[in-house]
Amino acid sequence: MSDSCCEPRPLVSIVIPCFNQGRYLRESVKSAQRQSHRPIEIIVVDDGSTLSEDLRLFENWPHPGVRLHRQENRGLSGARNAGAAVSQGDFLVFLDADDRLRPQFIERTLALMQSDERLGWVGCGVHNFGAMNRDFLRPIDPQELLFANPYVATCLLRRTAYEQADGFKHLGAGYEDWDFWLTLRELGWRDAMVQEVLFEYRRHFRSSMLDDAKEENDRLCAMIVRRHRALYENNLESMLGALIRHHQSPPDFIGQFLDDTVFHWQRKAVVMAANSAKTLIPRRPEVRPSCQTRKRPLAGAKAKADTPVVSVVITNYNQSRYLRESITSVKEQSYKQLDLIVVDDGSTLAMDRSLFDNWPFPDIRLHRQTNQGVSTARNRGAARAQGDFLLFLDADDRLRPEFIERTLDLIQTDDHLGWVGTGVRFFGAMNRDCLHDIDPLELLFANPYTVSCLMRKAAYEQAGGFKALQAGLEDWDFWLTLRELGWRDAMVPEILFEYRKHFSASRTDHANEEADALASLLVNTHRALYENNLEAMLGAIMRYHQDRNGRIMRLLDDTVFSWQRKAIIETILVAKKLVPKSLKHSLRRKLGGAP
């Protein structure tokens, strides 16, 4: 028999702090007593409970095998440290009085802990119960701890690591755990996660600690970064790389983390810590914190008459079977000062040619041309438009009756508005609505607009119309050009446009294949815009982690925008070439050797 078989199993001390939660304590103690690992010691710390039922419980202590330590109220950190001070184990587990361990918690976490003496703490997956019933289990990115606390307090902890960190500090509002793990990371200790759900976290219908955390979040996150400034400074480059990598993560990783209500109070912590760290980014005088890169008098942007003419350009290529719906949606507009033009871009189908040879709409101007692509078709229609405002509509899409009225009302409120979009209803192969607030910087990462926006003709002409790009990125390029010219954009928060989704979208497939080259082309074409907004872009990536509705993560995962997903990522990767030289090497390494 080997000597290792005769070695005594290490003692694990389980410390259970309790303040006015005696009604749950029996469950917590019982879960500790049922651990498959032996030996253990269980210590309950009464942190000055005031409820009569708690006082009766502790005065008539019913657990003879469980040590009880009573003290005046010192807060959660003080209770944990007091329990650790009277414990004897080589390893520690801190368990809140309302939570529970599953029977193999210590056995599984200890096996992993003992595999590497550099591990300071080991966590596991979490089952949330009570006001919520769901599991939380995923891999941990090493850099994630700098943006948020992915661990609950109930991890297996090496005593030497605990003592080296000098215990928990009293920070308030539940940030003691995060501060403690960051301290261990600074001291060189590593962490790991057992990929099993072994801990049960009770969710209350109202958690005062979480509410306090949200209220005090700004101050606490700034304090976290200040307390661990050297750690943030030394990891700034890898943090930026981690942010970029997270945009490529599958939806059950970062996206789930951001949307998870279990961690709703931490979401802002992610952002505030990152925003605080953003002040560590090297400053460049020419970098501006706003996407309004140039302000100049805008030609033709004067206030118009109360009833300006709006020209609607419908482009068609082999989609005449839908064209009547599109035309009808324009004719049913509540706003009547319209100029309607249909451009046939060299359709080849017999039914299309028959329709245009026998044009049944005498009040609608028809322009026919050889096939030259959607950008040219739009430009040809715009060249014949008589209105002060333009609206481009694909032949298979539809407007809701108040589209022009609502967008025109908004665009006329500000002479600097170049285009106005609306929420979108997808129909056909998909049936769903898309309506969200637009972050001013979102346009640098993706195209949040369909082509069917109301735009000023002056803005269109200043931009020189649409460029003939492949794979449907003409719209995005056009909006970026308008942004460069100083035009602003806005969104009417109503679903006023209907976008037909087809079961087979060749343009979407093509865009997926060409995304690398096209995203690189976009960034290089609009390089000054990206350079002048680099720092703001980094801040935007950080802010997007705060989005309560998970807007950006949904955009990355949304099949509606599947063709844009890679373009978004590649744009960020290309934009990283604009990072100061001091960051390039590390970012390249962190991003897996991307050039």
Helices and strands as residue ranges (DSSP letters): H 3-6, E 12-18, H 22-33, E 40-47, H 52-59, E 67-71, H 75-86, E 91-94, E 100-101, H 105-113, E 119-130, E 134-136, G 144-146, E 156-158, H 159-165, H 176-186, E 190-203, H 208-215, H 217-227, H 229-234, H 236-246, I 251-255, H 256-259, G 261-263, H 264-278, E 310-316, H 320-331, E 338-345, H 350-357, E 365-369, H 374-383, E 389-394, E 398-399, H 403-411, E 417-428, E 432-434, G 442-444, E 454-456, H 457-463, H 474-484, E 488-501, H 506-525, H 527-532, H 534-544, H 551-557, G 559-561, H 562-575, G 576-578, H 581-590
